[in-house]
Amino acid sequence: VLAELIEKFVSHLSESKTDCYFSTGSYKAMDADVKKENLSSLQQLGVEMTVRYGKYLNLLKEDAEDGLCFVLMNCEEFLKQQQRTVVSSLCCLQEHYAGYDWFASSIFLIMSGDRERTLTFLQQFSRLLVSAFLWLPRLHLSMHLPVTTVEYGIHPVYFCSAHHVEMLLKAELPLVCSAFHMSGFTPSQIFLQWITQCFWNYMDWSEICHYIAICIFLGPDYQIYICISLFRHLQQDILKHTEA
């Protein structure tokens, strides 16, 4: 039901010029016979974890690994069409996105391992503004960003969402804010860890689905509200650890 709901919603928005924030060219999916060996060792590890988790949730079948590799390779090629070339020694500014694509993997699980359906959804989703905040590889070296922003290697999520999380935390949860300050960590570090991994290993699968759905339906600012509510939920634990 969730898969069908977000599919219809995104399909409807992606057909409206006023809702399409990013322009995307046409892309034809590459050969379906993509094997795990075509991916980096980090991606291969991510694929193994995703498939293991998908089988544990009874969402994926035995042949899911090849389907996920197909989605990841095509996403990389599709997004490459919208990247600019930057000469830099920074690891985060190399041709490939430095991390694993947890968002695409989450959508693959929501779509029960249907690779064509997943890829079609991601291509339509990439036209919307919310894709910049939920799908972090979306803006990797992106030509949609100013050159100076790309050269600094700082993702817009950091100076948009993370900044607002820090500001709201100071106003809403001053004790949690002080606890972070005393620990030498910043709330934005935790926030980035959460959203980069799409909350995998932090929330249950149903809650991850709620997070993705809420941000798609209500807008990217809900990413901030969800994180603030999580800090509120964890307030007593955070304060207890600070005292200890």
C-alpha positions, 0 to 999 in steps of 0.5 A: 500500500505504501509503495503504491501511495508514494508512487502515485504521489510522486508520479503526479507531482513529477508531471507538474512543471511547478512541482519539478524543481530539478530538470532531468534528461531522458535516461534509458536503463542499462543492461539488466545483467549487472553483477555485484562484481561491478560495484565497489567493495563498500557497495557490495557490503551494503548490498549484502546487508540490504538483502539480509535485512530485506529477507529478515523482513520477508520483503525480498526473494532469493534473487534480490541481490542482482536486482539491487545491483541493477538499481544502484548501478543505474542510479549512479549512471543516471545521476552522473548525467547531472554532475559537473567535473571538479578537480580536487583531492577531497575524498568526497569530491571524487567521481563516485559518491563516497558512501552507500546509497541507503535511500535507494536501498530503502525504496528497493525494499519498499517496492519489494525488490522490483528493480524496474519499479524502483528505478522508475520511482527514483527517476521521477522522485529526482525531479522534486525538491525533497529528493535533495534532502532525502536522497543524499547522492542526488546532489553529489557533484550536482550541476544544480548547485553553484560551483563554489558550493560543489567545490567546498564538498559540503552537502546542502543538507548540512548548511540547510537542515542541520543548521535548522536542527541546531537552531531549533534544538537551542530553542526547544530543548536547551538541556539537550543542546547544552549536553551536546556542547559539553560532550564536544559533539554537535547535534548536526553530526548525529543528525547527518549520521541518521539521515545519511543512513536513512535511520537504518540501525536506529529505527524499526522498518515501519518507522523508517517507512513513516519517515520517508513517507512523511517527508515526501508527502509533507515536505523536506522540513519534516526531516528537521521536525522528526529529528527534533522529536527524536532528540526530545524522545531521547532527552532523558537518556542524553542527560543521564549519559551526560551526568555519567 
